[in-house]
């Protein structure tokens, strides 16, 4: 399996699995805290749910983390693969996503550490603090995610013929709309991130089909 085939598979599979795990399965299997909770109380409620579910917490979050990292790697490889007039923008996008990869890894590690501390019951307040810090690590990621997507879309539009023009155009528009949109919409801004995954998956499908035709 060469890097082009691996890249297409990551772009096709990882975003879809990530959505299935974190948007569908996790709320369904783990449950949700009371809607009226905020701040420390909300974080404590999440830790209680994770503690009650035991191994299920890890069975969902570890594959979910692998999938978001795989998605970022796929997008970064796609940016690096631009060699023509759009290469500069593709490389900038790849650099952004290469840095962003560290965020879910760090945040997941902090989440698991906070669960262990909460289960031990020795320092519950510290566990809640660590969990909140882990959540805060994610706070800036959507902005730079959308910036990276917009740059990649611009590179694809400029480098005509690498992928269908609508894929690059959708990336560019989704990224540009997402930069202010995620702050304006608040929690609902997550929808804009999901929209950016549509052209990512589409690019994986196109690359996979192109690779299959070459074989």
ABEGO torsion letter per residue (X at the ends): XBAAAAAAAAAAAAAAAAAAAAAAAAAAAAEBBBAABBEAAAAAAAAAAAAAAEAAAAAAAAAAAAAAAAAAAAAAAAAAABABAAAAAAAAAAAAAAAAAAAAAAAAAAAAAAAAAAAAGABAAAAAAAAAAAAAAAAAAAAAAAAAAAAAAAAAAABBGABBAAAAAAAAAAAAAAAAAAAAAEAAAAAAAAAAAAAAAAAAAAAAAAAAAAX
